[in-house]
Amino acid sequence: MTNFAVIGDPIKHTLSPNIHNHNFELNGDDHTYVALHITPEQLPNIRQTIEDKHLLGLNVTIPHKQTIMTYLDKISPEATSIGAVNTVHVNDGRLIGYNTDVSGYKKMLLEHFDIAKDMKVLILGGGGAAKAVHYVHHQLGGTVTVAVRNVEKMKKFSELPYEVLHFGNVDLSQYDCIINATPIGLNGEDVIETLGIEPNFKNDAIGIDLIYHTKTPFLSYFNGNSIGGLNMLVHQAMDAYAIWTGKVGQTNAVKEMLKTII
């Protein structure tokens, strides 16, 4: 039996064990997948945790996507460019970091929307998931603005072009696509209201919330031209599965299963 896990803080809300264990069953794999609550104070001991739990792969979520990089032996070029890791493969005792948020987000985005090259894109939040979103929209020719609380901390957000604004200076009417990459909404909060942003959206704006386990108030602003992060979660999980095992995951079957539990 091979063991895998997702680490984060908090972690109770995660659907990753449902996704991976269902996929393992469908593919006839003798694997298990669990959620591990790892605090920032515990993260420096991650190698010992991996050894104790006999893990061969990890998914990494808030707030560890950037800090995990310190403890890895090798990082993929894409994850290095983004500055965030969400997938770790344990290979002959070496910890190798990847970022499947990029491929997962891109697949979800292009499945659901027509993305013009000159789109003006606003990302709310500047964490590891925001870095992946920025990377994808830059690839697709968009002009990206990142809104955060602390502008000074964002000076090294990315080597790729971006503008940074404080939440209080955001004018939503300027943007064609707006992505909530903050955790605000996990408990039913309205991220726009919470951040004190005037809700003056373009009529045809696209709304994307990376929160996946609930339909957040944020999505209600977009007249149906919106999507939550569930499909991104499935795609990034199946891409992680491919890294760990070399096999193709059951993407559509996993999506159908999730519809029965959400």
Order of alpha helices (4+ residues) and beta strands (2+ residues): beta-alpha-beta-alpha-beta-beta-alpha-beta-beta-alpha-beta-alpha-beta-beta-beta-alpha-beta-beta-alpha-alpha
